[in-house]
Amino acid sequence: MTVKTLDPTKCDYCSGNGYFQLLLGGSETCSCCKGTGKKKE
């Protein structure tokens, strides 16, 4: 069993992806990190 640790530099809302997958298809830029995938300082 592996334990995953949360990366403190990744955005919490999009998990560091910079975007969200939409249910109806396509993607939307994360409004919290502006698509960078990194937490705001």
C-alpha positions, 0 to 999 in steps of 0.5 A, a space after each residue: 500500500 502506498 501513501 500519497 502526500 499532498 503537494 503543498 505547491 499544487 492548487 487544491 481545487 484542480 489538483 495541480 491540473 490547471 483545469 477542470 473536466 466538465 461533465 458534458 465534455 471539454 474543460 474549463 480553466 481553474 479560476 483559483 489558480 488561473 490555469 497554472 496548477 499552482 497555489 497562490 502565494 
